[in-house]
Amino acid sequence: MRTVDRDKSTETQSPRSAAPDSLLVGPNDAAKLLSISRTSWDRLVAAGNTPRPLSIFKWPRWSRETLQLWVSLGCPNRKVFEAITKTR
């Protein structure tokens, strides 16, 4: 009998985890992108220190592009970020 080694990385991925190239990410993946804990991410969101999330079927989602821009601008609070991006 012959055994076939499979790439286990796709098998261990959580079904709620976003695909590596997805346009929108949830809070778990947003935290992973920033290399912080989910709890830290939730605190930043609650304090208004992240970009405003989109609401997709009542689930918060952030675009990867928006998060990358936010980080490149030095992670300003939501008001400052929205003022900066409004002028673009």
PDB file of N, CA, C and O in Angstrom, chain B, residues numbered from 101:
ATOM      1  N   MET B 101       0.842  -1.186   0.000  1.00  0.00           N
ATOM      2  CA  MET B 101       0.000   0.000   0.000  1.00  0.00           C
ATOM      3  C   MET B 101       0.888   1.251   0.000  1.00  0.00           C
ATOM      4  O   MET B 101       1.876   1.324   0.731  1.00  0.00           O
ATOM      5  N   ARG B 102       0.534   2.191  -0.799  1.00  0.00           N
ATOM      6  CA  ARG B 102       1.310   3.411  -0.965  1.00  0.00           C
ATOM      7  C   ARG B 102       0.627   4.555  -0.228  1.00  0.00           C
ATOM      8  O   ARG B 102      -0.583   4.746  -0.350  1.00  0.00           O
ATOM      9  N   THR B 103       1.402   5.311   0.531  1.00  0.00           N
ATOM     10  CA  THR B 103       0.827   6.469   1.221  1.00  0.00           C
ATOM     11  C   THR B 103       1.242   7.738   0.493  1.00  0.00           C
ATOM     12  O   THR B 103       2.335   7.835  -0.066  1.00  0.00           O
ATOM     13  N   VAL B 104       0.364   8.672   0.519  1.00  0.00           N
ATOM     14  CA  VAL B 104       0.614   9.950  -0.138  1.00  0.00           C
ATOM     15  C   VAL B 104       0.644  11.027   0.928  1.00  0.00           C
ATOM     16  O   VAL B 104      -0.289  11.167   1.718  1.00  0.00           O
ATOM     17  N   ASP B 105       1.739  11.792   0.939  1.00  0.00           N
ATOM     18  CA  ASP B 105       1.826  12.907   1.889  1.00  0.00           C
ATOM     19  C   ASP B 105       1.051  14.085   1.339  1.00  0.00           C
ATOM     20  O   ASP B 105       1.227  14.485   0.188  1.00  0.00           O
ATOM     21  N   ARG B 106       0.205  14.626   2.164  1.00  0.00           N
ATOM     22  CA  ARG B 106      -0.571  15.801   1.763  1.00  0.00           C
ATOM     23  C   ARG B 106      -0.056  17.020   2.496  1.00  0.00           C
ATOM     24  O   ARG B 106       0.508  16.926   3.586  1.00  0.00           O
ATOM     25  N   ASP B 107      -0.257  18.139   1.887  1.00  0.00           N
ATOM     26  CA  ASP B 107       0.068  19.395   2.544  1.00  0.00           C
ATOM     27  C   ASP B 107      -0.985  19.636   3.615  1.00  0.00           C
ATOM     28  O   ASP B 107      -2.154  19.854   3.298  1.00  0.00           O
ATOM     29  N   LYS B 108      -0.587  19.600   4.863  1.00  0.00           N
ATOM     30  CA  LYS B 108      -1.534  19.715   5.966  1.00  0.00           C
ATOM     31  C   LYS B 108      -1.925  21.159   6.265  1.00  0.00           C
ATOM     32  O   LYS B 108      -2.857  21.396   7.034  1.00  0.00           O
ATOM     33  N   SER B 109      -1.234  22.120   5.673  1.00  0.00           N
ATOM     34  CA  SER B 109      -1.533  23.519   5.987  1.00  0.00           C
ATOM     35  C   SER B 109      -2.967  23.886   5.632  1.00  0.00           C
ATOM     36  O   SER B 109      -3.575  24.699   6.328  1.00  0.00           O
ATOM     37  N   THR B 110      -3.522  23.314   4.577  1.00  0.00           N
ATOM     38  CA  THR B 110      -4.897  23.646   4.212  1.00  0.00           C
ATOM     39  C   THR B 110      -5.896  22.904   5.084  1.00  0.00           C
ATOM     40  O   THR B 110      -7.022  23.366   5.267  1.00  0.00           O
ATOM     41  N   GLU B 111      -5.497  21.757   5.623  1.00  0.00           N
ATOM     42  CA  GLU B 111      -6.406  20.989   6.465  1.00  0.00           C
ATOM     43  C   GLU B 111      -6.556  21.593   7.849  1.00  0.00           C
ATOM     44  O   GLU B 111      -7.611  21.467   8.469  1.00  0.00           O
ATOM     45  N   THR B 112      -5.516  22.246   8.338  1.00  0.00           N
ATOM     46  CA  THR B 112      -5.560  22.791   9.685  1.00  0.00           C
ATOM     47  C   THR B 112      -6.122  24.203   9.732  1.00  0.00           C
ATOM     48  O   THR B 112      -6.326  24.747  10.818  1.00  0.00           O
ATOM     49  N   GLN B 113      -6.374  24.802   8.588  1.00  0.00           N
ATOM     50  CA  GLN B 113      -6.898  26.161   8.554  1.00  0.00           C
ATOM     51  C   GLN B 113      -8.335  26.166   9.060  1.00  0.00           C
ATOM     52  O   GLN B 113      -9.157  25.349   8.645  1.00  0.00           O
ATOM     53  N   SER B 114      -8.619  27.085   9.948  1.00  0.00           N
ATOM     54  CA  SER B 114      -9.959  27.218  10.492  1.00  0.00           C
ATOM     55  C   SER B 114     -10.933  27.603   9.380  1.00  0.00           C
ATOM     56  O   SER B 114     -10.583  28.410   8.518  1.00  0.00           O
ATOM     57  N   PRO B 115     -12.140  27.049   9.377  1.00  0.00           N
ATOM     58  CA  PRO B 115     -13.102  27.422   8.334  1.00  0.00           C
ATOM     59  C   PRO B 115     -13.470  28.894   8.374  1.00  0.00           C
ATOM     60  O   PRO B 115     -13.878  29.451   7.355  1.00  0.00           O
ATOM     61  N   ARG B 116     -13.336  29.540   9.530  1.00  0.00           N
ATOM     62  CA  ARG B 116     -13.658  30.964   9.636  1.00  0.00           C
ATOM     63  C   ARG B 116     -12.470  31.840   9.302  1.00  0.00           C
ATOM     64  O   ARG B 116     -12.610  33.057   9.180  1.00  0.00           O
ATOM     65  N   SER B 117     -11.300  31.236   9.151  1.00  0.00           N
ATOM     66  CA  SER B 117     -10.103  31.993   8.822  1.00  0.00           C
ATOM     67  C   SER B 117     -10.165  32.422   7.359  1.00  0.00           C
ATOM     68  O   SER B 117     -10.581  31.653   6.493  1.00  0.00           O
ATOM     69  N   ALA B 118      -9.751  33.650   7.099  1.00  0.00           N
ATOM     70  CA  ALA B 118      -9.811  34.162   5.736  1.00  0.00           C
ATOM     71  C   ALA B 118      -8.741  33.511   4.877  1.00  0.00           C
ATOM     72  O   ALA B 118      -7.677  33.131   5.365  1.00  0.00           O
ATOM     73  N   ALA B 119      -9.037  33.392   3.608  1.00  0.00           N
ATOM     74  CA  ALA B 119      -8.050  32.890   2.666  1.00  0.00           C
ATOM     75  C   ALA B 119      -6.885  33.879   2.629  1.00  0.00           C
ATOM     76  O   ALA B 119      -7.084  35.074   2.844  1.00  0.00           O
ATOM     77  N   PRO B 120      -5.683  33.395   2.359  1.00  0.00           N
ATOM     78  CA  PRO B 120      -4.512  34.281   2.388  1.00  0.00           C
ATOM     79  C   PRO B 120      -4.637  35.516   1.501  1.00  0.00           C
ATOM     80  O   PRO B 120      -4.063  36.559   1.811  1.00  0.00           O
ATOM     81  N   ASP B 121      -5.372  35.410   0.414  1.00  0.00           N
ATOM     82  CA  ASP B 121      -5.473  36.546  -0.493  1.00  0.00           C
ATOM     83  C   ASP B 121      -6.863  37.183  -0.501  1.00  0.00           C
ATOM     84  O   ASP B 121      -7.220  37.881  -1.450  1.00  0.00           O
ATOM     85  N   SER B 122      -7.645  36.945   0.551  1.00  0.00           N
ATOM     86  CA  SER B 122      -8.992  37.512   0.588  1.00  0.00           C
ATOM     87  C   SER B 122      -8.926  39.029   0.726  1.00  0.00           C
ATOM     88  O   SER B 122      -7.994  39.569   1.322  1.00  0.00           O
ATOM     89  N   LEU B 123      -9.908  39.698   0.177  1.00  0.00           N
ATOM     90  CA  LEU B 123      -9.954  41.156   0.222  1.00  0.00           C
ATOM     91  C   LEU B 123     -10.336  41.678   1.598  1.00  0.00           C
ATOM     92  O   LEU B 123      -9.831  42.709   2.042  1.00  0.00           O
ATOM     93  N   LEU B 124     -11.230  40.959   2.273  1.00  0.00           N
ATOM     94  CA  LEU B 124     -11.699  41.384   3.588  1.00  0.00           C
ATOM     95  C   LEU B 124     -11.265  40.382   4.645  1.00  0.00           C
ATOM     96  O   LEU B 124     -11.229  39.175   4.401  1.00  0.00           O
ATOM     97  N   VAL B 125     -10.936  40.899   5.818  1.00  0.00           N
ATOM     98  CA  VAL B 125     -10.524  40.032   6.920  1.00  0.00           C
ATOM     99  C   VAL B 125     -11.359  40.332   8.152  1.00  0.00           C
ATOM    100  O   VAL B 125     -11.807  41.461   8.356  1.00  0.00           O
ATOM    101  N   GLY B 126     -11.560  39.327   8.957  1.00  0.00           N
ATOM    102  CA  GLY B 126     -12.257  39.490  10.228  1.00  0.00           C
ATOM    103  C   GLY B 126     -11.285  39.870  11.324  1.00  0.00           C
ATOM    104  O   GLY B 126     -10.095  40.058  11.068  1.00  0.00           O
ATOM    105  N   PRO B 127     -11.782  39.985  12.540  1.00  0.00           N
ATOM    106  CA  PRO B 127     -10.928  40.426  13.640  1.00  0.00           C
ATOM    107  C   PRO B 127      -9.751  39.492  13.935  1.00  0.00           C
ATOM    108  O   PRO B 127      -8.665  39.966  14.266  1.00  0.00           O
ATOM    109  N   ASN B 128      -9.943  38.187  13.823  1.00  0.00           N
ATOM    110  CA  ASN B 128      -8.826  37.268  14.072  1.00  0.00           C
ATOM    111  C   ASN B 128      -7.705  37.487  13.075  1.00  0.00           C
ATOM    112  O   ASN B 128      -6.536  37.580  13.450  1.00  0.00           O
ATOM    113  N   ASP B 129      -8.065  37.569  11.810  1.00  0.00           N
ATOM    114  CA  ASP B 129      -7.045  37.751  10.781  1.00  0.00           C
ATOM    115  C   ASP B 129      -6.450  39.153  10.804  1.00  0.00           C
ATOM    116  O   ASP B 129      -5.273  39.327  10.488  1.00  0.00           O
ATOM    117  N   ALA B 130      -7.238  40.146  11.171  1.00  0.00           N
ATOM    118  CA  ALA B 130      -6.700  41.505  11.302  1.00  0.00           C
ATOM    119  C   ALA B 130      -5.626  41.530  12.390  1.00  0.00           C
ATOM    120  O   ALA B 130      -4.566  42.131  12.216  1.00  0.00           O
ATOM    121  N   ALA B 131      -5.914  40.876  13.503  1.00  0.00           N
ATOM    122  CA  ALA B 131      -4.933  40.797  14.595  1.00  0.00           C
ATOM    123  C   ALA B 131      -3.678  40.065  14.136  1.00  0.00           C
ATOM    124  O   ALA B 131      -2.564  40.484  14.447  1.00  0.00           O
ATOM    125  N   LYS B 132      -3.854  38.979  13.401  1.00  0.00           N
ATOM    126  CA  LYS B 132      -2.694  38.226  12.898  1.00  0.00           C
ATOM    127  C   LYS B 132      -1.859  39.070  11.944  1.00  0.00           C
ATOM    128  O   LYS B 132      -0.630  39.028  11.990  1.00  0.00           O
ATOM    129  N   LEU B 133      -2.522  39.838  11.078  1.00  0.00           N
ATOM    130  CA  LEU B 133      -1.790  40.693  10.141  1.00  0.00           C
ATOM    131  C   LEU B 133      -0.908  41.701  10.880  1.00  0.00           C
ATOM    132  O   LEU B 133       0.169  42.065  10.409  1.00  0.00           O
ATOM    133  N   LEU B 134      -1.383  42.142  12.043  1.00  0.00           N
ATOM    134  CA  LEU B 134      -0.652  43.133  12.820  1.00  0.00           C
ATOM    135  C   LEU B 134       0.259  42.505  13.872  1.00  0.00           C
ATOM    136  O   LEU B 134       0.951  43.211  14.605  1.00  0.00           O
ATOM    137  N   SER B 135       0.256  41.186  13.940  1.00  0.00           N
ATOM    138  CA  SER B 135       1.072  40.452  14.925  1.00  0.00           C
ATOM    139  C   SER B 135       0.738  40.853  16.360  1.00  0.00           C
ATOM    140  O   SER B 135       1.625  41.044  17.192  1.00  0.00           O
ATOM    141  N   ILE B 136      -0.553  40.975  16.627  1.00  0.00           N
ATOM    142  CA  ILE B 136      -1.009  41.250  17.991  1.00  0.00           C
ATOM    143  C   ILE B 136      -2.084  40.221  18.341  1.00  0.00           C
ATOM    144  O   ILE B 136      -2.579  39.503  17.472  1.00  0.00           O
ATOM    145  N   SER B 137      -2.430  40.164  19.609  1.00  0.00           N
ATOM    146  CA  SER B 137      -3.463  39.217  20.033  1.00  0.00           C
ATOM    147  C   SER B 137      -4.842  39.706  19.623  1.00  0.00           C
ATOM    148  O   SER B 137      -5.042  40.891  19.356  1.00  0.00           O
ATOM    149  N   ARG B 138      -5.767  38.801  19.579  1.00  0.00           N
ATOM    150  CA  ARG B 138      -7.159  39.160  19.272  1.00  0.00           C
ATOM    151  C   ARG B 138      -7.689  40.110  20.332  1.00  0.00           C
ATOM    152  O   ARG B 138      -8.420  41.050  20.017  1.00  0.00           O
ATOM    153  N   THR B 139      -7.327  39.872  21.591  1.00  0.00           N
ATOM    154  CA  THR B 139      -7.776  40.748  22.686  1.00  0.00           C
ATOM    155  C   THR B 139      -7.267  42.171  22.479  1.00  0.00           C
ATOM    156  O   THR B 139      -8.015  43.131  22.661  1.00  0.00           O
ATOM    157  N   SER B 140      -6.001  42.309  22.101  1.00  0.00           N
ATOM    158  CA  SER B 140      -5.443  43.649  21.850  1.00  0.00           C
ATOM    159  C   SER B 140      -6.164  44.326  20.694  1.00  0.00           C
ATOM    160  O   SER B 140      -6.460  45.519  20.748  1.00  0.00           O
ATOM    161  N   TRP B 141      -6.447  43.552  19.643  1.00  0.00           N
ATOM    162  CA  TRP B 141      -7.186  44.103  18.501  1.00  0.00           C
ATOM    163  C   TRP B 141      -8.563  44.589  18.937  1.00  0.00           C
ATOM    164  O   TRP B 141      -8.984  45.687  18.572  1.00  0.00           O
ATOM    165  N   ASP B 142      -9.267  43.765  19.722  1.00  0.00           N
ATOM    166  CA  ASP B 142     -10.601  44.143  20.192  1.00  0.00           C
ATOM    167  C   ASP B 142     -10.556  45.417  21.025  1.00  0.00           C
ATOM    168  O   ASP B 142     -11.463  46.245  20.937  1.00  0.00           O
ATOM    169  N   ARG B 143      -9.519  45.583  21.826  1.00  0.00           N
ATOM    170  CA  ARG B 143      -9.374  46.812  22.628  1.00  0.00           C
ATOM    171  C   ARG B 143      -9.160  48.025  21.729  1.00  0.00           C
ATOM    172  O   ARG B 143      -9.740  49.086  21.958  1.00  0.00           O
ATOM    173  N   LEU B 144      -8.332  47.865  20.714  1.00  0.00           N
ATOM    174  CA  LEU B 144      -8.105  48.971  19.776  1.00  0.00           C
ATOM    175  C   LEU B 144      -9.399  49.362  19.065  1.00  0.00           C
ATOM    176  O   LEU B 144      -9.701  50.545  18.913  1.00  0.00           O
ATOM    177  N   VAL B 145     -10.153  48.361  18.635  1.00  0.00           N
ATOM    178  CA  VAL B 145     -11.429  48.621  17.949  1.00  0.00           C
ATOM    179  C   VAL B 145     -12.400  49.338  18.887  1.00  0.00           C
ATOM    180  O   VAL B 145     -13.021  50.329  18.505  1.00  0.00           O
ATOM    181  N   ALA B 146     -12.526  48.835  20.111  1.00  0.00           N
ATOM    182  CA  ALA B 146     -13.462  49.420  21.080  1.00  0.00           C
ATOM    183  C   ALA B 146     -13.096  50.864  21.420  1.00  0.00           C
ATOM    184  O   ALA B 146     -13.975  51.683  21.688  1.00  0.00           O
ATOM    185  N   ALA B 147     -11.810  51.175  21.409  1.00  0.00           N
ATOM    186  CA  ALA B 147     -11.361  52.532  21.733  1.00  0.00           C
ATOM    187  C   ALA B 147     -11.409  53.463  20.523  1.00  0.00           C
ATOM    188  O   ALA B 147     -11.116  54.652  20.646  1.00  0.00           O
ATOM    189  N   GLY B 148     -11.777  52.931  19.358  1.00  0.00           N
ATOM    190  CA  GLY B 148     -11.824  53.758  18.149  1.00  0.00           C
ATOM    191  C   GLY B 148     -10.451  54.041  17.577  1.00  0.00           C
ATOM    192  O   GLY B 148     -10.239  55.072  16.938  1.00  0.00           O
ATOM    193  N   ASN B 149      -9.523  53.136  17.803  1.00  0.00           N
ATOM    194  CA  ASN B 149      -8.159  53.334  17.332  1.00  0.00           C
ATOM    195  C   ASN B 149      -7.802  52.494  16.113  1.00  0.00           C
ATOM    196  O   ASN B 149      -6.624  52.261  15.841  1.00  0.00           O
ATOM    197  N   THR B 150      -8.804  52.044  15.386  1.00  0.00           N
ATOM    198  CA  THR B 150      -8.602  51.295  14.145  1.00  0.00           C
ATOM    199  C   THR B 150      -9.501  51.899  13.075  1.00  0.00           C
ATOM    200  O   THR B 150     -10.406  52.674  13.385  1.00  0.00           O
ATOM    201  N   PRO B 151      -9.254  51.547  11.825  1.00  0.00           N
ATOM    202  CA  PRO B 151     -10.209  51.986  10.797  1.00  0.00           C
ATOM    203  C   PRO B 151     -11.600  51.411  11.092  1.00  0.00           C
ATOM    204  O   PRO B 151     -11.734  50.338  11.680  1.00  0.00           O
ATOM    205  N   ARG B 152     -12.607  52.135  10.678  1.00  0.00           N
ATOM    206  CA  ARG B 152     -13.980  51.678  10.880  1.00  0.00           C
ATOM    207  C   ARG B 152     -14.206  50.392  10.075  1.00  0.00           C
ATOM    208  O   ARG B 152     -13.888  50.342   8.887  1.00  0.00           O
ATOM    209  N   PRO B 153     -14.753  49.358  10.719  1.00  0.00           N
ATOM    210  CA  PRO B 153     -14.988  48.117   9.976  1.00  0.00           C
ATOM    211  C   PRO B 153     -16.214  48.229   9.076  1.00  0.00           C
ATOM    212  O   PRO B 153     -17.117  49.028   9.322  1.00  0.00           O
ATOM    213  N   LEU B 154     -16.223  47.424   8.049  1.00  0.00           N
ATOM    214  CA  LEU B 154     -17.423  47.244   7.230  1.00  0.00           C
ATOM    215  C   LEU B 154     -18.288  46.230   7.960  1.00  0.00           C
ATOM    216  O   LEU B 154     -17.767  45.399   8.704  1.00  0.00           O
ATOM    217  N   SER B 155     -19.567  46.283   7.765  1.00  0.00           N
ATOM    218  CA  SER B 155     -20.446  45.310   8.397  1.00  0.00           C
ATOM    219  C   SER B 155     -21.031  44.418   7.304  1.00  0.00           C
ATOM    220  O   SER B 155     -21.867  44.848   6.510  1.00  0.00           O
ATOM    221  N   ILE B 156     -20.579  43.185   7.282  1.00  0.00           N
ATOM    222  CA  ILE B 156     -21.053  42.209   6.306  1.00  0.00           C
ATOM    223  C   ILE B 156     -21.907  41.192   7.057  1.00  0.00           C
ATOM    224  O   ILE B 156     -21.383  40.374   7.812  1.00  0.00           O
ATOM    225  N   PHE B 157     -23.195  41.243   6.855  1.00  0.00           N
ATOM    226  CA  PHE B 157     -24.134  40.382   7.590  1.00  0.00           C
ATOM    227  C   PHE B 157     -23.889  40.479   9.100  1.00  0.00           C
ATOM    228  O   PHE B 157     -23.882  39.471   9.806  1.00  0.00           O
ATOM    229  N   LYS B 158     -23.692  41.690   9.570  1.00  0.00           N
ATOM    230  CA  LYS B 158     -23.452  42.007  10.978  1.00  0.00           C
ATOM    231  C   LYS B 158     -22.086  41.561  11.499  1.00  0.00           C
ATOM    232  O   LYS B 158     -21.810  41.682  12.692  1.00  0.00           O
ATOM    233  N   TRP B 159     -21.230  41.046  10.612  1.00  0.00           N
ATOM    234  CA  TRP B 159     -19.883  40.639  11.012  1.00  0.00           C
ATOM    235  C   TRP B 159     -18.909  41.731  10.603  1.00  0.00           C
ATOM    236  O   TRP B 159     -18.937  42.176   9.456  1.00  0.00           O
ATOM    237  N   PRO B 160     -18.040  42.180  11.522  1.00  0.00           N
ATOM    238  CA  PRO B 160     -17.080  43.231  11.160  1.00  0.00           C
ATOM    239  C   PRO B 160     -15.986  42.687  10.241  1.00  0.00           C
ATOM    240  O   PRO B 160     -15.445  41.606  10.474  1.00  0.00           O
ATOM    241  N   ARG B 161     -15.672  43.445   9.206  1.00  0.00           N
ATOM    242  CA  ARG B 161     -14.626  43.070   8.264  1.00  0.00           C
ATOM    243  C   ARG B 161     -13.836  44.326   7.885  1.00  0.00           C
ATOM    244  O   ARG B 161     -14.391  45.420   7.791  1.00  0.00           O
ATOM    245  N   TRP B 162     -12.547  44.146   7.674  1.00  0.00           N
ATOM    246  CA  TRP B 162     -11.666  45.230   7.258  1.00  0.00           C
ATOM    247  C   TRP B 162     -11.012  44.825   5.953  1.00  0.00           C
ATOM    248  O   TRP B 162     -10.683  43.656   5.754  1.00  0.00           O
ATOM    249  N   SER B 163     -10.823  45.784   5.067  1.00  0.00           N
ATOM    250  CA  SER B 163     -10.115  45.472   3.830  1.00  0.00           C
ATOM    251  C   SER B 163      -8.619  45.450   4.135  1.00  0.00           C
ATOM    252  O   SER B 163      -8.116  46.260   4.913  1.00  0.00           O
ATOM    253  N   ARG B 164      -7.930  44.517   3.514  1.00  0.00           N
ATOM    254  CA  ARG B 164      -6.475  44.430   3.689  1.00  0.00           C
ATOM    255  C   ARG B 164      -5.819  45.746   3.264  1.00  0.00           C
ATOM    256  O   ARG B 164      -4.896  46.233   3.918  1.00  0.00           O
ATOM    257  N   GLU B 165      -6.303  46.303   2.177  1.00  0.00           N
ATOM    258  CA  GLU B 165      -5.746  47.556   1.668  1.00  0.00           C
ATOM    259  C   GLU B 165      -5.882  48.673   2.696  1.00  0.00           C
ATOM    260  O   GLU B 165      -4.943  49.442   2.904  1.00  0.00           O
ATOM    261  N   THR B 166      -7.038  48.768   3.338  1.00  0.00           N
ATOM    262  CA  THR B 166      -7.259  49.796   4.363  1.00  0.00           C
ATOM    263  C   THR B 166      -6.329  49.587   5.544  1.00  0.00           C
ATOM    264  O   THR B 166      -5.753  50.547   6.055  1.00  0.00           O
ATOM    265  N   LEU B 167      -6.175  48.340   5.986  1.00  0.00           N
ATOM    266  CA  LEU B 167      -5.277  48.060   7.108  1.00  0.00           C
ATOM    267  C   LEU B 167      -3.829  48.394   6.750  1.00  0.00           C
ATOM    268  O   LEU B 167      -3.093  48.933   7.575  1.00  0.00           O
ATOM    269  N   GLN B 168      -3.421  48.073   5.521  1.00  0.00           N
ATOM    270  CA  GLN B 168      -2.055  48.399   5.098  1.00  0.00           C
ATOM    271  C   GLN B 168      -1.836  49.903   5.073  1.00  0.00           C
ATOM    272  O   GLN B 168      -0.785  50.388   5.492  1.00  0.00           O
ATOM    273  N   LEU B 169      -2.824  50.643   4.584  1.00  0.00           N
ATOM    274  CA  LEU B 169      -2.727  52.103   4.568  1.00  0.00           C
ATOM    275  C   LEU B 169      -2.670  52.650   5.990  1.00  0.00           C
ATOM    276  O   LEU B 169      -1.861  53.528   6.289  1.00  0.00           O
ATOM    277  N   TRP B 170      -3.521  52.138   6.857  1.00  0.00           N
ATOM    278  CA  TRP B 170      -3.567  52.570   8.250  1.00  0.00           C
ATOM    279  C   TRP B 170      -2.210  52.381   8.925  1.00  0.00           C
ATOM    280  O   TRP B 170      -1.735  53.270   9.632  1.00  0.00           O
ATOM    281  N   VAL B 171      -1.592  51.230   8.707  1.00  0.00           N
ATOM    282  CA  VAL B 171      -0.275  50.965   9.291  1.00  0.00           C
ATOM    283  C   VAL B 171       0.767  51.889   8.684  1.00  0.00           C
ATOM    284  O   VAL B 171       1.617  52.415   9.402  1.00  0.00           O
ATOM    285  N   SER B 172       0.716  52.096   7.373  1.00  0.00           N
ATOM    286  CA  SER B 172       1.709  52.964   6.718  1.00  0.00           C
ATOM    287  C   SER B 172       1.616  54.411   7.213  1.00  0.00           C
ATOM    288  O   SER B 172       2.598  55.151   7.164  1.00  0.00           O
ATOM    289  N   LEU B 173       0.438  54.807   7.688  1.00  0.00           N
ATOM    290  CA  LEU B 173       0.247  56.161   8.227  1.00  0.00           C
ATOM    291  C   LEU B 173       0.580  56.249   9.714  1.00  0.00           C
ATOM    292  O   LEU B 173       0.431  57.307  10.325  1.00  0.00           O
ATOM    293  N   GLY B 174       1.031  55.140  10.294  1.00  0.00           N
ATOM    294  CA  GLY B 174       1.417  55.154  11.706  1.00  0.00           C
ATOM    295  C   GLY B 174       0.314  54.772  12.662  1.00  0.00           C
ATOM    296  O   GLY B 174       0.403  55.074  13.852  1.00  0.00           O
ATOM    297  N   CYS B 175      -0.726  54.116  12.175  1.00  0.00           N
ATOM    298  CA  CYS B 175      -1.852  53.646  12.997  1.00  0.00           C
ATOM    299  C   CYS B 175      -2.555  54.777  13.754  1.00  0.00           C
ATOM    300  O   CYS B 175      -2.701  54.712  14.974  1.00  0.00           O
ATOM    301  N   PRO B 176      -2.988  55.811  13.029  1.00  0.00           N
ATOM    302  CA  PRO B 176      -3.694  56.903  13.723  1.00  0.00           C
ATOM    303  C   PRO B 176      -5.069  56.438  14.220  1.00  0.00           C
ATOM    304  O   PRO B 176      -5.595  55.422  13.765  1.00  0.00           O
ATOM    305  N   ASN B 177      -5.637  57.198  15.157  1.00  0.00           N
ATOM    306  CA  ASN B 177      -6.980  56.826  15.615  1.00  0.00           C
ATOM    307  C   ASN B 177      -7.982  57.006  14.479  1.00  0.00           C
ATOM    308  O   ASN B 177      -7.663  57.585  13.440  1.00  0.00           O
ATOM    309  N   ARG B 178      -9.177  56.511  14.685  1.00  0.00           N
ATOM    310  CA  ARG B 178     -10.191  56.473  13.621  1.00  0.00           C
ATOM    311  C   ARG B 178     -10.508  57.854  13.063  1.00  0.00           C
ATOM    312  O   ARG B 178     -10.606  58.013  11.846  1.00  0.00           O
ATOM    313  N   LYS B 179     -10.672  58.856  13.922  1.00  0.00           N
ATOM    314  CA  LYS B 179     -11.022  60.200  13.447  1.00  0.00           C
ATOM    315  C   LYS B 179      -9.939  60.754  12.530  1.00  0.00           C
ATOM    316  O   LYS B 179     -10.231  61.291  11.461  1.00  0.00           O
ATOM    317  N   VAL B 180      -8.705  60.622  12.953  1.00  0.00           N
ATOM    318  CA  VAL B 180      -7.590  61.135  12.152  1.00  0.00           C
ATOM    319  C   VAL B 180      -7.487  60.355  10.852  1.00  0.00           C
ATOM    320  O   VAL B 180      -7.292  60.943   9.788  1.00  0.00           O
ATOM    321  N   PHE B 181      -7.614  59.040  10.929  1.00  0.00           N
ATOM    322  CA  PHE B 181      -7.529  58.206   9.733  1.00  0.00           C
ATOM    323  C   PHE B 181      -8.615  58.571   8.725  1.00  0.00           C
ATOM    324  O   PHE B 181      -8.350  58.686   7.529  1.00  0.00           O
ATOM    325  N   GLU B 182      -9.829  58.752   9.218  1.00  0.00           N
ATOM    326  CA  GLU B 182     -10.921  59.113   8.317  1.00  0.00           C
ATOM    327  C   GLU B 182     -10.718  60.497   7.711  1.00  0.00           C
ATOM    328  O   GLU B 182     -11.057  60.717   6.548  1.00  0.00           O
ATOM    329  N   ALA B 183     -10.168  61.432   8.485  1.00  0.00           N
ATOM    330  CA  ALA B 183      -9.895  62.768   7.949  1.00  0.00           C
ATOM    331  C   ALA B 183      -8.822  62.696   6.857  1.00  0.00           C
ATOM    332  O   ALA B 183      -8.929  63.361   5.827  1.00  0.00           O
ATOM    333  N   ILE B 184      -7.804  61.893   7.092  1.00  0.00           N
ATOM    334  CA  ILE B 184      -6.724  61.752   6.098  1.00  0.00           C
ATOM    335  C   ILE B 184      -7.253  61.090   4.821  1.00  0.00           C
ATOM    336  O   ILE B 184      -6.980  61.558   3.716  1.00  0.00           O
ATOM    337  N   THR B 185      -7.994  60.023   4.977  1.00  0.00           N
ATOM    338  CA  THR B 185      -8.447  59.276   3.800  1.00  0.00           C
ATOM    339  C   THR B 185      -9.578  59.986   3.065  1.00  0.00           C
ATOM    340  O   THR B 185      -9.810  59.727   1.884  1.00  0.00           O
ATOM    341  N   LYS B 186     -10.276  60.873   3.752  1.00  0.00           N
ATOM    342  CA  LYS B 186     -11.353  61.631   3.098  1.00  0.00           C
ATOM    343  C   LYS B 186     -10.791  62.589   2.058  1.00  0.00           C
ATOM    344  O   LYS B 186     -11.432  62.868   1.045  1.00  0.00           O
ATOM    345  N   THR B 187      -9.600  63.083   2.314  1.00  0.00           N
ATOM    346  CA  THR B 187      -8.979  64.066   1.413  1.00  0.00           C
ATOM    347  C   THR B 187      -8.287  63.392   0.230  1.00  0.00           C
ATOM    348  O   THR B 187      -7.840  64.077  -0.689  1.00  0.00           O
ATOM    349  N   ARG B 188      -8.194  62.092   0.239  1.00  0.00           N
ATOM    350  CA  ARG B 188      -7.515  61.367  -0.861  1.00  0.00           C
ATOM    351  C   ARG B 188      -8.432  61.122  -2.006  1.00  0.00           C
ATOM    352  O   ARG B 188      -8.026  60.529  -3.005  1.00  0.00           O
TER     353      ARG B 188
END
